[in-house]
């Protein structure tokens, strides 16, 4: 993943919506959608829920860190 895609992944696995991610990163909603799509494709994930599971399985987040 690119550094920006990793940043988006971190926010997705913390439960942030695309709108919240866009505001946090000061980018457009469509840019966030593109990044999320690239992240899911590159990691072979089906959806955001699987991204969260991936995050837990790979130590990117631990219980209680969301939010």
C-alpha positions as CSV (number, residue, x, y, z in Angstrom):
1,X,0.0,0.0,0.0
2,X,1.0,3.6,-0.6
3,X,1.5,5.7,2.6
4,X,-1.8,7.4,1.9
5,X,-3.6,4.1,1.4
6,X,-2.2,2.9,4.7
7,X,-3.4,6.0,6.4
8,X,-6.9,5.4,4.9
9,X,-6.8,1.8,6.0
10,X,-6.0,2.8,9.5
11,X,-9.0,5.1,9.6
12,X,-11.3,2.5,8.0
13,X,-10.4,-0.1,10.6
14,X,-11.1,2.4,13.3
15,X,-14.6,2.7,12.0
16,X,-14.4,6.1,10.3
17,X,-16.9,6.8,7.5
18,X,-15.7,8.1,4.1
19,X,-16.9,11.5,5.0
20,X,-15.0,11.5,8.2
21,X,-11.9,10.3,6.5
22,X,-12.2,13.0,3.8
23,X,-12.5,15.7,6.5
24,X,-9.5,14.3,8.5
25,X,-7.3,14.0,5.5
26,X,-8.6,17.2,3.8
27,X,-9.5,15.4,0.5
28,X,-12.7,14.9,-1.4
29,X,-15.2,12.1,-0.7
30,X,-14.5,10.6,-4.1
31,X,-10.7,10.5,-3.4
32,X,-11.4,8.6,-0.2
33,X,-13.7,6.1,-2.1
34,X,-10.9,5.6,-4.6
35,X,-8.3,5.0,-1.9
36,X,-10.7,2.5,-0.1
37,X,-11.2,0.7,-3.4
38,X,-7.5,0.4,-4.0
39,X,-6.9,-0.8,-0.4
40,X,-9.5,-3.5,-0.7
41,X,-8.3,-4.6,-4.1
42,X,-4.6,-4.7,-3.1
43,X,-5.3,-6.7,0.1
44,X,-7.9,-9.0,-1.6
45,X,-10.6,-7.9,0.8
46,X,-14.3,-8.0,0.0
47,X,-15.5,-5.0,2.0
48,X,-14.8,-2.6,5.0
49,X,-15.8,-5.3,7.5
50,X,-13.1,-7.5,6.1
51,X,-10.7,-4.6,6.4
52,X,-11.4,-4.4,10.1
53,X,-10.8,-8.1,10.5
54,X,-7.6,-7.8,8.5
55,X,-6.5,-5.0,10.9
56,X,-7.1,-7.2,13.9
57,X,-5.4,-10.2,12.4
58,X,-2.3,-8.2,11.4
59,X,-1.9,-6.2,14.6
60,X,-2.9,-2.9,13.1
61,X,-5.5,-2.4,15.8
62,X,-6.3,-3.9,19.2
63,X,-9.6,-4.1,21.1
64,X,-10.4,-0.8,22.5
65,X,-8.4,1.3,20.0
66,X,-11.3,2.0,17.6
67,X,-12.7,5.5,17.4
